[in-house]
Amino acid sequence: MTAFVLGNGVSRLLVDVDHLQRQGDVYGCNALYRTHRPTALVATDQHIAREIQESGWSKINRFYTRRPLPKLGANTVPREYFGFSSGPIAVAVAARDGHDPIYLIGFDMGPTTAGRFNNVYAGTQFYKAENSDPTCTGNWVRQMQRVLGDHVKQRFVRVMGETTADLAELASIRNLESMPMSEFLASINTREET
């Protein structure tokens, strides 16, 4: 069964999340819970993780964090990925759930076209300002290499938007393909809903 894992890079804004949810399971990160109810959500930052749990969201939805607060329904992230960031863990959870293919959307891993912080939630609570310098992506790249290497029998497709960095470090991963955003949108919009 198909899964869509949503990073929070601005390229994701071209995708209708509600439409995706009718076509497969959706996994996401951090503040995605403010507007959508994914199949599973991951937050490793302690501030946003606390916000999610204290809101009551984790009691009725599947949520992963490093150190769950007692009695609020959260799960501990998979042990082998404990020190990883939210996006790579969300990919790992989707893979462990047995999905194939797994589309990675909004995993931009680079700056905006203006060279700034690339996050759809920039400027909101617990996020850097929109005009902040971009986040260093070295850890994300290494973590994605490990997650995809741990799940070599599954196919991953990284959807490439205008702000998605073309990273040489990911090019050699055999079970990772790239797909232009325009092709992905055309494919999704012509696919039958489940």
Summary of the structure (lengths in Angstrom):
residues: 194
radius of gyration: 15.6
end to end distance: 10.5
largest distance: 44.0
contacts: 630
relative contact order: 0.18
helix: 36%
strand: 16%
